[in-house]
Amino acid sequence: MIRIIENAAKQPILFRPGNAGRTDVQASVSAIISAVREKGDAALREFSTRFDGSCPETLELDPAMLKDAAEKLDPKLLRTLQEAAENIRRYHAAQIRRGFVLNGEGTMLMERIVPLESVGVYVPGGTAPYPSSVLMNVIPASLAGVEEIIMVSPPTCNGSIAPIILAAAYVAGVNRVFQVGGAQAIAALAYGTESIPAVCKIIGPGNAYVAEAKRQVYGQVGIELIGGPSEILIIADEANSPVVLAADMLAQAEHDPMASAVLITPSAELANEVAAEIEVQLTTLPRREIAQASIANNGMILIVDTIDEAISLANRMAPELLGLCVRNAFDYICKIKKAGSVFLGGSCPEALGDYFSGTNHTLPTAGTARYGSPLSVDDFVKKISFTYYSREALYSVKDKLITLAEAEGLEGHARSAKVRFL
């Protein structure tokens, strides 16, 4: 049974801890990265055999296999993937920026937006295939103008990547696909092997070993974030159906035993009804054991006095996903300060963002929505600044440069301005 906590606004922060690395995982991942750096493809094959139970004959798939997988996919499913992809493109296309130029008398300042040359996208295997992760991670990179998008994913027990993942890669526009997963795949993308080229940035979700590997290679390459277990926080008033709220919480809980599903409400009656309904729905949920563990370990229903108090508590928690299931939800938009993605009203399940609406589902977790943002086109570009001053323009400001340089005790900086007018 899920915990119900009264007077929650007066309690300490009740959400999961931050994404601190586990010592045992850190050591294992460090050894894997070192082996891949030293032995390249041979290490990848060794780890694939050990961890995945199989090692494909060739690490890289023929690009024709992606098209073939798409053509063999159920036509209805393929059309749905294509429509979801178009929604994602439409939303993320609005994020594209072009840079700017500022002209003055004898001066020019410019910022250029430059796409990354290459990106590695990690797509997990595990208990279920996630074609939605392919679309969410690849499409913004493609829109940004990334030249080479490389996907890595662990082979299944039969020695291949799930056809729906390959079909999604085709729809999204992946350039190359490699059958390798785990921390070893992250190491290969960071440092390169005989088969897999090193990339500029690595993105995509994964288990604790993948997350730790991304942490350890950061600096050698860029990463988008260190993803933790999924989490949803729902703020609901008494007008909501307990059946709907329980379903929304279980939709998140079925991801992972470490996932979090939290409800905040001013209605004690609704709190008890949702708690009872969760137990009812668990009995028929196919991923019952996973969801039940999540609810038992991390699930909570918090009772507060008002919706404003609930929003204040949500801002303290900074959830990955926030459901605002209240009357006049749009009146509260400006009060939401810390959340990854917000779903407004009772007709907006979080699954919309996971699959179809177009917003990105790669989001900050474990409280990092305090400063982090959803994955976007901005994650796949870098900015370069340019400065031009004519001799006359430099002369007009040289004394100010000299003043500031000398104030910092950096005479060499001052002389670099002085010497031009001796």
N, C-alpha and C positions, 0 to 999 in steps of 0.2 A: 504494500500500500504506500502511496506517495505521502511524503511529509506535508502537513499543513502547519504553517507558522503564523500565529496571530501577532498583531502590533509589529509587523515586519519593518516598518520604517524606523523603528527604534533599535533594530538589531544591527550588529556589525555587517559588513559586506558578506554576502552569503553565496557568492559565485565561486567558480573553480579558481584554483591558483593559476599563475602565469605559466608560460610555455618553458619552464625550466627543464633542461635536459636531464635524463636519467644517467647516473654514473655508469651502470652496466651497459646501456646502449651506447654511450659516448665511447667507451673503450672498444666495443665491437666494431662500431662504425669507423673509428680511427684506423683499426687494423685492416678493414676492407678497403678503405681509400688508399692506404699505403700499398697494399697488394696490387690494386689496379694501376697505380702510378708506376709500379715497378715491372709488372708482368703484362699489362695491357689486356688484349683479347683473351689470353690464356687464363687470366684471373676471372674475367667475366664468365667464361665457360665453366670454370671450376665452381664459382658461386651459384651459377644457374643450376647446375647439377645438384649442388648441396641444398639450396633453398627452394628451388622450384620443382625439383624432381625430374627435370629434363633439360637438355641442352640442344637447341635447334642446330641443324647442320650449318646454316648461314645466319649470322646475326641480323643482317639487313634484309628486309623484304623487297621483292620486286614491286615497284610502284604500280604495276598493272594489277596487282592483287587487291589494291584499294578500290579501283574502279570495278573489278570483278565482284568484290564483296558488296558494293553498293547496288550493282545490277541484280544480284541474287537476293537482296534483302526483300522482305515483304513490302510490296508497293505502298501500302498504307503507311507503314512505319517509315519508309524512305521519304515519302511526301511530308510526313510530320517532322522528321529531322530537317528537311530542307526549309520548311516554314519557320521552324524554331531558329534555324541559322539566319534566315532573313530578318527575323525580329532582332536578333543579337546584332547583326550588321547595322541595322537602322539605328538602334540605340547608340552603339559605339561610334558610328560615323559622326554623330553630333559632337563627339569629344575631340575630333581632330583639330589641332591648332597649326597655324602657318608661320609663327614667328612674327617679328616686327622690326621696323627700322625707325630710329629717332634721328632726325637731321637738325643740326644747329649751325651757327655761323662758323664755318670751317671745321665742323665736327660731324661725325656719324657714329652712332651706336646701333648695333644690330644683334638680334638673337635669331639663330637658325635652329630649327627643329630637325634633327637628323635621326632616322630610324636605326635601330641596332642592326648589325650585320647578320647575326644569327641568334636563335633562341632554341633552347631545349625544353620540350613539354613532357612532363612526367604524367602518365596516365596509369592509375593503380589497377591491379587485377583484383585479388582478394575474393570476397564473398559474392560480389556482383560486378558486372561490367558497368562503366559509367560513360556512355557516349556523350552525355551532356557536358562532362568535364572537357572532352575534346573540343567541342564547339566553343565553350566559354573561354578557354585558354588560347586557342589558335586564332579565332576570328579577330580579336582586337590586335593581335600581332600582325596578321595579314593586312588589316586596315592601316596600321602604322607604317607599313612598307618594309617590314623585316624581309631580308633577302632569302634567308634559309631557315625554315621552321622544321626542326627535327623532333620526332616523337619517339619516346621510349616507353615500353610497357612490358611487364613480365608475361612470358608465355603461360598458357593454361597447362593443366596436367597432361593434355594430349599434345603439347609441344607447339602450340600456335596461339596467336592473339585472337580474341573473340571477334567474329566477323562483323558484329555491330560496331565495334570500336574502329575497325578498318574502314567501314562504310562512313562513319562520322568523320574520320580523318580525310577521306576523299571529299566529302561535302564541305568541310572547313578549309581545305587547301593546304594540307601538310605536304612538305617536300620529300622527306625521307622518314622511314620507320624502322626501328631496331627492336628486336625481340630480347629485351633485357630489362630487368626491374631491380628494385631494392636499392640499397645504398651504393651498390656497385654501378648501377646505371647513372646515379648522380655523379659519382667519381669520374666515370667515363666522359660525361658531358663537360665536366669542369676541366679535366686535364687532357682529354683525348686519348684514343688508343689507335691501333692499326686500322680499325674499321670505323670507329665513331669519332667524328671531329669535335674538338673543343668548341664551346659556344660562348657567347657574351653574357647570357643570362639564362637561369633555370627557373621554370615555374611549374606549378601543378601540385596537387595534394598527394599525400601518401601516409604510410604508417609512421610509427615513432622512429624507425630506422631511416626512412627517407627524410623526415623532418630534421633529424639530427645530422644527416649527411649534408643537407642544404646549409645548416648552420655552420658546419665545419669548412665547407668550401667557399663560403661567403667571403668576398675580398678577392679571391681568384676569379670569381664570376659574380654577377649580380643575382639576387633572388627577389621574388615579389614579397614574400612574407614567410614566417615559420608557422605553418598551419597547425592548429590543435584540433581536438575533437569538436564536432558540430554542436551548436547551442542555439536554442530559441527561447525568447522571453515574450510572453503574451500579456498585454494589459487588456482586461476585459471588464465591462460593466454587466449589470444584471440582465440586460436585454439579450445576451448571447445564449445560444444553445449549448448546454454542457456536452452534447454529443459531438458538435462541431469542434469545440475547444479541446476535448479529449483526443479527437482524431488528429488535430494539428500538432498536439504535443507528441503523440505516438509517431507521427510522420518523421519527426526529428529523432526521437529516441531509437527508432529502428536502424539508424545509421551505424551505431557503435555503442558498446556497453559503457564507454566513457562520455557519450553525448549527454547534453544537458537539456532538459525541458522544464521551463519555469512559467508559472502563471501568477500574475499579480491582479488582485481584484478587491474592491471594497465590499463585496458581497460574501458573507460567510456561507450563506445558503448555496450560492453558485460554487464556491470552493468545495463544499462537501459533495455536491452533485457531480462535479467534474472528477473528483477523486474516485467516486463509485463507478463512473462511466469508463474511466481508464481501465479498471479491473475487468469490466464487461468486454471491452473491445480487445483487450490483450488475449482473451481466450480464442479468438479467431484470427489473430494476426500471424501470418506465416513466419515472420522473423520475431516470434514471441520472446524467445530466450534472450536475444540481444536487447529488445526494447524493455523487457522486464528488468534486466540488470541495470540499464540506463536509468529507468524510473526509480529503482530502489537506491542506486548509488548517488544520483545527481538530481533527481526530480524534486521539485518543491512547488507548493502553492502558498503564496504569501498574501496575507490579508492586511489591507491598509484602510485608511479612513476615506480617502478621496482619490480621484483620478490624477489630480495634480501631484499628490504624494506618491502615487505609483510611477509617474513619469520621473519624478526626482530620484526615486530608487532605481529606475531603469538607467538613468544617466550615471548613477554611481556604478552600476554593473557593467555598462558599455557592452551590450550583447552583440553577437554576430548578426542575429536575426531578431527583429522586433515586430511583433504583431500588435497593431493598435486597433483593437476590436471594441471601439467605443462609439457612442453616438457623436456625430459632428467631428469625426476623426480629423478632418482637415483643419479644424480650429487649433489643434495641438501641434501641428507640424513644426512651428518655429520653436517649440519648447523641447523638441528632441535634439539633443546636442551630441550624443555619443552612441552610435549604433552603426552597424555595417550596412544593413539593408532593412528598410521599413515597409511593412505591408499594411495598408490603410483600409479599415472597415471589415465587416464580417464576411464579405464575399471575396476575400483575397487570400487564399491559402498560400503558404510559403512555397509550395510546390510550383507555383507560377514562376517564381524567380529561379527555382532550380532548373526548370526545363524550357520555358516557353515565352515569357513576357519580353525578354530582351535584356533586362538588367543582368549584371554578372553575379554568379554565385560563388566566385572565389573571393572570400571576404575575411576581414580581420577577426580573429577569435581570441578567447581567453583575456578579455579586457583590452586588447590592443586597438579596439575601435575608439579608444580615447584619443588616438593619434593616427590610426591607420585608415585606409580607404579601400573600397572594392577595387578589384583588378580593372584596369582601363587601358585605353590606347596610350596614355601617358607612361605606362610601365614598359613600353616597348620603344621609347624614343629617348634621346638625350639632347640636351640643349648646349649650344656653343655660342659664346658671346664674342663679338668683334668690336674693336674700337679704332677709330681713325680721328686724329687731330692734325690739322695743317700746322706749319711752323708758326704762323701768326696766332692760331688758337692756343697752341702750347705756351707761347710767350705770355699770353694774357692770363694764364693761370699758374705759371711756373713758381712764382713767389709763394703761392698758397701750397703747392706741392712741397716746396722746400721747408716751409713752416711746419707742416704736418710730419714730414720725415724727420726733421731735427727734434721735434717734440717726442718722437719715439726712439731717439738715439740712433737712428739709422742713417749715418752720414753718406753711405754709398748710394742710398736712394736719392738723397738730396743732390749729390753730385751728378747723378744721371740726368737730372733736369738742368743743373747749372752748366754742364759741359757743352750743351748744345748751343749755348749763346756766348761762349768765350770769344 
